């Protein structure tokens, strides 16, 4: 009989796998991280767009700082000693082809004043009521849902207790986000702006539950810029995990999770090397396990989701460009005229939108009032331009002609709003490329879409039906986005330690118990 190794293999060095590796290694467990790419980060990746120029080509916003403060604190370190974070005073600038420009601020009063000037006093009052509602939704869900290992509707109600049920119902789980926004805003542009929060988890505001309004509160709690880019966060967690004993192996592609005597025994690599392990944390999309990419014995451990349940993909341009005519801020959104038609294209017709809303992250600009121009000396600046796309990268990806049409429409929309980009080096990534980077997803970047009240409960939890196999990442509970994926890794680590600690070999008796820890691409 195979003897216990005291080792955990983590497949994938995205933020969920990194958080799990840090928690486990800090508790004295032998951890090896197997990553087929050349660097950590997963979707939180960098793309080279010219000599010495690298663009954050995934998540661009740092929120829920407490998640990472708790993660570092549990490992005996301080987040501020490993990352330099700058608070953003301006959350984003928004523009419409039909007219109008609106900045949202970290300060609610400043935003209300700006909204009043934009849409009138009634809209400002609606915004304040919306913020109050978003805060109540977040407070109702943080404990019993976000921090919970595997909530169900019944456990949610039981944890909240009689006094909390009213708060849960106030989250309007059976209403759509779009309908709830209509209770606060008459101006369709404002419904469009705040409806965009649904896309932070790859969903449609016309189908996603009103509970996603909690994103507004998350942003008002604080948005930061990571000095050096978001990829620095991945590097910081990796470095601390290494100091706590974790081993990172890059260029190591896992092809099979081996099972012996009904439980996980280790991981087979593409090189035919076998890495023995008592447990495996898979930081990949749950669909990769459920479709058999890690072998037949692991396949049945995870429920298989339907393709129609996939979240959005994206079409992105990471570029060096000279921007003229429109005062970009760090985060700028240019809205299409017909939001309903855009999401009809994406989710019903499965095609790139004819008139796509476009997000630009200008990575050489600050996120304050005093940085309307690129920081430093002139010349081209680093931009990430993004439009939403259907997750069809493995079935019917957009053709080159369709991509060209979408690209033309995208940059024409920018010009209509007054922005001209003279692009130099550019790296374009679409659903087919995202499918190659993240197999079995079709290019979906957020797991399953959050459509309907039950969707959030359909995400798999950390534990699977195969003993020793755990899930982490944005496709698992509590959901997509950098902080949520990090929480999923912590939940996987806590579940694993709870399950294995009673059987731990003597060499691992120094493990410390762990408490359960406290959503973006967020743009």
C-alpha positions in Angstrom: 0.0 0.0 0.0 1.2 3.5 -0.9 2.5 5.3 2.2 1.3 8.9 2.8 3.6 11.5 1.5 2.5 14.6 3.4 2.5 16.4 0.1 -0.1 18.5 -1.7 0.1 19.1 -5.5 -1.5 22.4 -6.7 -2.3 22.4 -10.4 -2.2 25.9 -11.7 -0.6 29.1 -10.3 -3.5 31.4 -10.8 -4.5 33.5 -7.7 -6.6 30.7 -6.3 -3.8 28.2 -6.5 -1.3 30.7 -5.2 -3.5 31.5 -2.2 -4.0 27.7 -1.5 -0.2 27.1 -1.8 0.6 29.9 0.6 -2.0 28.8 3.2 -0.9 25.2 3.0 2.9 25.9 3.1 2.5 28.4 5.9 0.9 25.5 7.9 3.9 23.3 7.4 2.6 21.1 4.5 4.9 20.1 1.7 3.5 21.9 -1.4 4.4 21.6 -5.0 2.8 23.9 -7.6 2.6 22.6 -11.1 2.0 25.3 -13.7 2.2 24.7 -17.5 2.9 28.4 -18.2 6.2 30.1 -17.6 5.0 32.4 -14.9 2.4 32.6 -12.1 -0.8 34.6 -12.4 -3.2 32.6 -14.6 -5.6 35.1 -16.1 -3.7 37.8 -14.1 -1.0 37.8 -16.9 1.2 40.2 -18.6 1.7 40.6 -22.4 4.8 42.0 -24.1 3.8 44.7 -26.6 7.2 46.1 -27.4 10.8 46.3 -26.1 10.5 46.7 -22.3 6.8 47.3 -22.4 4.4 44.9 -20.7 0.7 45.3 -20.3 -1.6 43.8 -17.7 -3.8 41.7 -20.0 -6.2 40.4 -17.4 -7.7 41.9 -14.2 -6.9 45.6 -13.8 -8.6 46.5 -10.5 -7.6 45.6 -7.0 -10.5 45.5 -4.5 -11.4 43.8 -1.3 -8.0 44.5 0.2 -9.0 42.7 3.4 -8.9 39.3 1.5 -5.2 39.7 0.9 -4.4 41.3 4.2 -5.9 38.2 5.9 -4.0 35.9 3.5 -0.6 37.5 4.3 -1.4 37.8 8.0 -2.2 34.1 8.2 1.3 33.4 6.7 3.0 35.6 9.3 3.6 38.5 6.9 2.2 41.9 6.1 0.7 42.8 2.7 2.1 46.3 2.8 5.6 44.9 3.2 5.2 43.0 -0.1 3.1 45.3 -2.3 2.8 49.0 -2.8 -0.8 50.0 -3.2 -2.1 53.5 -4.2 -5.8 54.3 -3.4 -7.8 55.5 -6.4 -9.9 58.6 -5.9 -11.6 58.2 -9.3 -13.1 54.8 -10.0 -13.7 55.3 -13.7 -14.7 57.8 -16.5 -17.8 56.9 -18.6 -18.8 58.2 -22.0 -21.7 57.7 -24.4 -21.9 58.1 -28.1 -25.3 59.7 -27.6 -23.7 62.3 -25.4 -22.5 62.9 -21.9 -19.5 62.1 -19.7 -19.5 61.0 -16.1 -16.8 60.3 -13.6 -17.5 58.1 -10.6 -15.4 58.7 -7.4 -14.4 56.6 -4.4 -16.3 59.2 -2.4 -20.1 58.7 -2.5 -20.8 62.4 -2.0 -18.6 63.4 -4.9 -20.2 60.8 -7.1 -23.7 62.0 -6.1 -22.8 65.5 -6.9 -21.4 64.4 -10.4 -24.6 62.4 -11.0 -26.7 65.3 -10.1 -24.9 67.5 -12.6 -25.2 64.8 -15.2 -28.8 63.7 -14.8 -30.5 65.9 -12.2 -31.3 66.0 -8.5 -33.6 63.0 -8.6 -30.9 60.8 -10.1 -28.5 61.9 -7.4 -31.0 60.9 -4.7 -31.5 57.6 -6.6 -27.8 57.0 -6.5 -27.6 57.5 -2.7 -30.5 55.1 -2.2 -28.8 52.6 -4.5 -25.5 52.8 -2.5 -27.4 52.2 0.7 -29.1 49.2 -0.8 -25.8 47.9 -2.2 -24.2 48.2 1.3 -27.1 46.2 2.9 -26.8 43.5 0.2 -23.1 43.1 0.8 -23.5 43.0 4.6 -26.2 40.4 4.3 -24.1 38.1 2.1 -20.5 38.6 3.3 -20.7 36.1 6.3 -23.2 33.5 5.2 -22.3 33.4 1.5 -18.9 34.9 0.6 -17.0 33.5 3.5 -18.9 30.2 3.8 -17.3 27.1 2.3 -20.3 25.7 0.4 -23.5 27.7 1.0 -27.0 26.5 0.0 -30.2 28.5 0.2 -31.0 26.7 3.4 -27.6 27.2 5.0 -27.7 30.8 4.0 -31.0 31.3 5.8 -29.9 29.3 8.8 -26.6 31.2 9.1 -28.3 34.5 8.8 -30.9 33.7 11.4 -34.3 35.2 11.8 -32.9 38.7 12.0 -30.8 38.3 8.9 -33.4 36.8 6.6 -35.0 40.2 6.0 -31.6 41.4 4.9 -31.3 38.5 2.5 -34.6 39.2 1.0 -33.7 42.8 0.7 -30.9 41.6 -1.6 -33.7 41.0 -4.2 -32.4 37.6 -5.3 -35.4 36.9 -7.5 -35.2 40.2 -9.4 -32.8 41.0 -12.2 -30.1 43.7 -11.8 -31.6 45.6 -14.7 -35.0 45.7 -13.1 -33.7 46.7 -9.7 -31.7 49.5 -11.2 -34.9 50.9 -12.7 -36.1 51.4 -9.1 -33.3 53.9 -8.6 -32.5 55.5 -12.0 -34.7 56.9 -14.7 -31.8 57.9 -16.9 -31.1 54.9 -19.2 -27.4 55.8 -19.2 -27.1 55.3 -15.5 -28.9 52.0 -15.6 -26.3 51.1 -18.3 -23.4 52.2 -16.2 -24.4 50.3 -13.1 -25.7 47.4 -15.0 -22.2 46.8 -16.2 -21.4 45.4 -12.8 -22.9 42.1 -14.1 -20.1 41.9 -16.6 -17.6 41.8 -13.7 -18.6 38.2 -13.4 -19.2 37.6 -17.1 -22.9 38.0 -17.0 -25.8 40.0 -18.5 -27.5 42.7 -16.5 -30.8 41.5 -18.0 -30.4 38.0 -16.6 -28.2 38.4 -13.5 -29.7 38.8 -10.1 -30.0 42.1 -8.3 -27.6 40.9 -5.7 -24.8 41.9 -8.0 -25.4 45.5 -7.0 -23.1 44.6 -4.1 -20.2 45.4 -6.5 -21.0 49.1 -6.0 -20.3 48.8 -2.3 -17.1 46.8 -2.9 -15.7 49.6 -5.1 -16.8 52.2 -2.6 -14.9 50.3 0.1 -11.7 51.0 -1.8 -10.0 50.5 -5.2 -6.3 50.5 -5.4 -3.6 50.5 -8.0 -0.8 47.9 -7.6 2.5 49.6 -8.2 4.2 47.6 -11.0 0.9 46.2 -12.2 -1.5 43.5 -11.1 0.9 40.8 -12.0 3.0 42.0 -9.1 0.3 40.6 -6.8 0.8 37.1 -8.2 4.6 37.4 -7.8 4.2 38.6 -4.2 2.1 35.6 -3.2 4.4 33.3 -5.1 7.5 34.7 -3.3 6.0 34.4 0.2 4.8 30.9 -0.5 8.3 30.0 -1.6 9.7 31.4 1.6 7.2 29.2 3.5 8.6 26.2 1.7 6.4 25.8 -1.4 8.1 24.6 -4.6 7.0 26.1 -8.0 7.5 24.1 -11.2 6.8 26.0 -14.4 6.5 24.3 -17.8 4.9 21.4 -15.8 1.7 20.4 -17.5 -0.6 18.1 -15.6 -2.3 15.5 -17.8 -3.9 13.1 -15.3 -4.9 13.0 -11.6 -4.1 9.4 -10.5 -6.4 7.6 -8.1 -5.5 4.6 -5.9 -7.9 2.8 -3.5 -10.6 5.3 -4.1 -8.6 8.5 -3.4 -6.1 10.9 -5.0 -2.6 9.5 -5.3 -0.8 12.2 -7.3 -0.4 13.9 -10.7 1.0 12.6 -14.0 2.8 15.2 -16.1 3.0 15.5 -19.9 6.6 14.3 -19.6 5.3 11.1 -18.0 6.8 12.1 -14.6 4.5 11.1 -11.7 4.3 13.5 -8.8 3.0 11.6 -5.7 0.6 13.6 -3.5 -1.9 12.9 -0.7 -4.2 15.6 -2.1 -4.5 17.8 -5.2 -5.9 21.3 -5.5 -7.0 22.0 -9.1 -6.7 25.7 -9.8 -8.3 25.4 -13.3 -11.8 25.9 -14.6 -14.0 23.2 -13.1 -15.0 22.3 -16.7 -11.5 21.1 -17.4 -11.9 18.4 -14.7 -15.5 17.6 -15.6 -14.7 17.1 -19.3 -11.8 14.7 -18.5 -8.8 16.8 -19.2 -7.3 15.4 -16.0 -8.2 11.8 -16.6 -11.3 9.7 -16.4 -11.2 9.0 -12.7 -11.3 12.7 -11.8 -14.0 13.5 -14.4 -17.0 12.3 -12.4 -15.9 14.2 -9.3 -17.2 17.5 -10.6 -20.6 18.2 -12.1 -20.5 19.1 -15.8 -22.0 22.4 -16.7 -23.8 23.1 -20.0 -22.2 25.2 -22.6 -25.1 27.6 -22.5 -24.3 28.4 -18.9 -20.8 29.8 -19.7 -19.9 33.3 -18.8 -18.5 35.9 -21.2 -15.2 35.7 -23.0 -13.5 38.8 -24.3 -11.8 40.3 -27.3 -8.8 42.4 -26.2 -6.1 44.5 -27.7 -3.0 45.0 -25.6 -1.2 47.8 -27.3 1.2 50.7 -27.3 -0.7 53.7 -28.7 -0.8 57.5 -28.8 -4.1 58.7 -27.6 -5.6 62.0 -28.7 -8.9 63.9 -28.4 -10.4 62.4 -25.3 -9.1 62.7 -21.7 -8.6 59.1 -20.7 -8.3 58.2 -17.1 -6.9 55.0 -15.7 -10.2 53.3 -16.3 -12.6 54.6 -19.0 -15.7 53.0 -20.4 -17.3 53.9 -23.7 -20.9 52.7 -23.9 -22.8 51.5 -27.0 -26.2 53.0 -27.8 -28.2 49.8 -27.4 -27.3 47.7 -24.4 -30.1 45.2 -24.9 -29.0 44.5 -28.4 -25.4 44.0 -27.3 -26.3 41.3 -24.8 -28.7 39.7 -27.2 -25.8 39.3 -29.6 -23.5 37.9 -26.8 -25.9 35.4 -25.1 -28.7 34.7 -27.5 -27.0 34.9 -30.9 -23.5 33.8 -29.7 -21.7 36.4 -31.8 -19.5 39.4 -31.3 -21.7 42.5 -30.7 -22.4 44.8 -33.6 -21.9 47.8 -31.4 -19.7 46.8 -28.4 -19.2 48.7 -25.2 -15.5 49.2 -24.8 -13.3 49.4 -21.7 -9.8 50.9 -21.8 -7.3 50.6 -19.0 -4.6 53.3 -19.5 -1.8 51.7 -17.5 0.5 54.7 -17.5 -2.1 57.0 -16.0 -3.0 57.4 -12.4 -6.4 57.0 -10.9 -6.8 60.4 -9.4 -8.0 63.8 -10.5 -4.5 65.0 -11.1 -3.5 62.4 -13.7 -5.5 63.1 -16.9 -2.3 62.5 -19.0 0.2 59.7 -19.0 2.6 59.7 -16.2 6.2 60.3 -17.0 7.6 61.4 -20.3 5.5 61.5 -23.5 5.3 59.0 -26.3 3.0 56.1 -26.7 1.3 54.6 -23.7 0.3 51.1 -22.6 -3.4 50.4 -23.1 -5.6 47.4 -22.7 -8.8 47.7 -24.8 -11.5 45.1 -24.1 -15.0 44.2 -25.5 -17.1 41.4 -24.3 -17.4 38.3 -26.5 -19.3 35.0 -26.4 -17.5 31.9 -25.0 -17.5 30.0 -28.3 -13.7 29.5 -28.7 -14.0 25.7 -28.8 -17.1 25.4 -31.0 -17.6 28.3 -33.3 -15.0 31.0 -32.6 -15.4 34.3 -34.4 -13.9 34.2 -37.9 -11.1 36.6 -38.9 -13.7 38.6 -40.8 -16.0 38.8 -37.8 -13.1 39.9 -35.6 -12.1 42.6 -38.1 -15.7 43.9 -38.2 -15.8 44.1 -34.4 -12.5 45.8 -34.3 -13.6 48.4 -36.8 -16.8 49.0 -34.9 -14.9 49.2 -31.6 -12.5 51.9 -32.7 -15.2 53.7 -34.6 -17.2 54.0 -31.4 -14.1 55.4 -29.6 -13.7 58.0 -32.4 -17.4 58.9 -32.1 -16.7 59.7 -28.4 -13.7 61.8 -29.4 -10.8 59.4 -28.9 -8.3 58.6 -31.6 -5.7 55.9 -31.0 -2.6 55.6 -33.2 -1.7 52.0 -32.4 1.8 50.6 -32.7 2.6 47.2 -31.4 -0.6 45.3 -30.6 -1.4 41.8 -29.2 -5.0 40.7 -29.9 -6.6 37.9 -27.9 -10.1 36.5 -28.5 -12.2 33.5 -27.5 -10.1 31.0 -29.4 -6.9 32.2 -27.8 -8.5 32.2 -24.3 -9.7 28.6 -24.9 -6.1 27.6 -25.7 -4.9 29.4 -22.5 -7.7 28.0 -20.4 -8.9 24.7 -22.0 -12.5 23.4 -21.8 -13.9 26.9 -21.2 -14.6 28.1 -24.8 -12.7 31.2 -23.6 -15.2 31.9 -20.7 -13.2 33.9 -18.2 -15.5 33.7 -15.2 -16.7 30.1 -14.9 -20.5 29.9 -15.3 -22.6 33.0 -15.8 -24.5 34.3 -12.8 -27.9 34.1 -14.4 -30.9 33.6 -12.2 -31.1 33.4 -8.4 -29.8 29.8 -8.2 -26.6 30.2 -10.4 -24.4 31.2 -7.5 -25.3 28.0 -5.6 -24.5 25.9 -8.7 -20.8 26.7 -8.6 -18.9 23.8 -7.2 -17.4 24.1 -3.7 -13.8 23.3 -2.7 -14.6 19.7 -1.9 -15.4 17.2 -4.7 -16.8 13.7 -4.5 -13.2 12.2 -5.0 -11.4 12.1 -1.7 -8.3 14.2 -1.8 -9.4 16.4 -4.8 -10.2 20.0 -4.2 -11.1 22.9 -6.5 -10.0 26.5 -6.5 -10.4 29.4 -8.9 -13.0 31.7 -10.3 -15.2 28.9 -11.5 -15.6 27.6 -7.9 -17.4 29.2 -5.0 -17.5 32.1 -4.1 -17.0 33.2 -7.7 -15.0 35.1 -10.3 -12.7 38.0 -9.8 -9.3 38.3 -8.1 -10.4 38.5 -4.5 -13.1 35.9 -4.8 -10.7 33.5 -6.6 -8.2 34.0 -3.8 -10.9 33.2 -1.2 -11.6 30.0 -3.2 -8.0 29.0 -2.7 -8.2 29.6 1.0 -11.4 27.6 1.3 -9.8 24.8 -0.6 -6.8 24.9 1.8 -9.0 25.0 4.9 -11.1 22.0 3.6 -8.0 20.0 2.8 -6.3 20.6 6.2 -9.6 19.7 7.9 -9.9 16.5 6.0 -6.2 15.4 6.1 -5.0 16.6 9.5 -6.3 13.6 11.5 -4.4 11.3 9.2 -1.3 13.4 8.9 2.1 11.6 9.3 4.3 12.5 12.2 6.5 14.7 10.0 3.6 17.1 9.5 2.4 17.4 13.1 3.6 21.0 13.1 0.6 21.9 10.9 -1.5 24.6 12.5 -5.3 24.5 12.3 -6.9 27.0 9.9 -10.1 29.0 10.2 -12.3 29.6 7.2 -11.2 32.9 5.7 -13.2 36.2 5.8 -15.6 39.1 -7.8 -12.9 41.0 -12.5 -11.7 40.0 -14.1 -13.5 42.9 -12.6 -13.7 45.1 -15.7 
